[in-house]
Amino acid sequence: MTRKEAQGTARVFDPTTRAGTVLLDDGTEVAFDGPAFDAGGLRLLRIGQRVKMSVDDGRVVALTLVTLPLPE
């Protein structure tokens, strides 16, 4: 497994499914699912918020605000 951290800006968020997308600084759009959102401990995400993600083998496994720590 290859785990890395990435940062970007929330582009789309659906509070019902807790899924959405993040626009990375290089312009790449990355999708995340409800379990990845839940793993980061957030309750809400606004479009335009800066976030950081834990990415494992190309899949977002946790997402949180840049000012908060990612879960281990």
C-alpha positions as a LaTeX table, in Angstrom:
\begin{tabular}{lrrr}
\hline
Residue & $x$ (\AA) & $y$ (\AA) & $z$ (\AA) \\
\hline
Met1 & 0.00 & 0.00 & 0.00 \\
Thr2 & 1.15 & 3.49 & $-0.83$ \\
Arg3 & $-0.35$ & 6.12 & 1.47 \\
Lys4 & 0.21 & 9.80 & 0.77 \\
Glu5 & $-1.28$ & 13.15 & 1.69 \\
Ala6 & $-2.75$ & 15.64 & $-0.76$ \\
Gln7 & $-4.41$ & 19.04 & $-0.45$ \\
Gly8 & $-7.06$ & 20.75 & $-2.50$ \\
Thr9 & $-10.31$ & 22.69 & $-2.50$ \\
Ala10 & $-13.77$ & 21.20 & $-2.01$ \\
Arg11 & $-15.57$ & 21.41 & $-5.34$ \\
Val12 & $-18.73$ & 19.32 & $-4.83$ \\
Phe13 & $-20.29$ & 17.93 & $-1.65$ \\
Asp14 & $-23.58$ & 16.11 & $-1.16$ \\
Pro15 & $-24.55$ & 16.15 & 2.55 \\
Thr16 & $-26.98$ & 13.26 & 2.05 \\
Thr17 & $-24.42$ & 10.77 & 0.70 \\
Arg18 & $-21.41$ & 12.61 & 2.24 \\
Ala19 & $-19.60$ & 12.14 & $-1.07$ \\
Gly20 & $-18.09$ & 14.73 & $-3.34$ \\
Thr21 & $-15.02$ & 15.90 & $-5.20$ \\
Val22 & $-11.89$ & 17.89 & $-4.44$ \\
Leu23 & $-9.98$ & 19.99 & $-6.94$ \\
Leu24 & $-6.26$ & 19.48 & $-6.37$ \\
Asp25 & $-3.85$ & 22.38 & $-6.81$ \\
Asp26 & $-2.73$ & 20.96 & $-10.18$ \\
Gly27 & $-6.32$ & 21.02 & $-11.48$ \\
Thr28 & $-7.05$ & 17.31 & $-11.07$ \\
Glu29 & $-10.49$ & 16.47 & $-9.72$ \\
Val30 & $-10.54$ & 13.65 & $-7.14$ \\
Ala31 & $-13.69$ & 11.94 & $-5.87$ \\
Phe32 & $-14.28$ & 10.83 & $-2.28$ \\
Asp33 & $-17.04$ & 8.69 & $-0.81$ \\
Gly34 & $-19.04$ & 8.79 & 2.41 \\
Pro35 & $-16.72$ & 6.49 & 4.38 \\
Ala36 & $-13.71$ & 8.68 & 3.50 \\
Phe37 & $-15.62$ & 11.78 & 4.68 \\
Asp38 & $-16.70$ & 10.03 & 7.91 \\
Ala39 & $-13.10$ & 8.89 & 8.61 \\
Gly40 & $-11.94$ & 12.52 & 8.80 \\
Gly41 & $-14.36$ & 13.42 & 11.59 \\
Leu42 & $-16.12$ & 16.26 & 9.78 \\
Arg43 & $-19.85$ & 16.91 & 9.97 \\
Leu44 & $-20.14$ & 19.38 & 7.08 \\
Leu45 & $-18.08$ & 20.59 & 4.15 \\
Arg46 & $-18.58$ & 23.84 & 2.26 \\
Ile47 & $-17.65$ & 24.36 & $-1.35$ \\
Gly48 & $-14.35$ & 26.24 & $-1.53$ \\
Gln49 & $-12.97$ & 24.98 & 1.80 \\
Arg50 & $-9.34$ & 23.85 & 1.80 \\
Val51 & $-9.00$ & 20.19 & 2.68 \\
Lys52 & $-6.32$ & 17.58 & 3.00 \\
Met53 & $-6.76$ & 13.94 & 2.16 \\
Ser54 & $-5.12$ & 10.65 & 2.91 \\
Val55 & $-4.87$ & 8.72 & $-0.36$ \\
Asp56 & $-4.12$ & 5.00 & $-0.34$ \\
Asp57 & $-3.44$ & 3.25 & $-3.67$ \\
Gly58 & $-5.24$ & 6.03 & $-5.55$ \\
Arg59 & $-8.35$ & 6.01 & $-3.33$ \\
Val60 & $-9.23$ & 8.75 & $-0.83$ \\
Val61 & $-9.54$ & 7.03 & 2.57 \\
Ala62 & $-9.87$ & 10.11 & 4.81 \\
Leu63 & $-10.63$ & 13.79 & 4.28 \\
Thr64 & $-10.47$ & 16.69 & 6.73 \\
Leu65 & $-9.77$ & 20.41 & 6.89 \\
Val66 & $-6.16$ & 21.52 & 6.43 \\
Thr67 & $-6.10$ & 22.81 & 10.01 \\
Leu68 & $-7.03$ & 19.42 & 11.50 \\
Pro69 & $-4.96$ & 16.24 & 11.75 \\
Leu70 & $-5.73$ & 13.28 & 9.52 \\
Pro71 & $-6.58$ & 10.05 & 11.33 \\
Glu72 & $-3.87$ & 7.39 & 11.47 \\
\hline
\end{tabular}
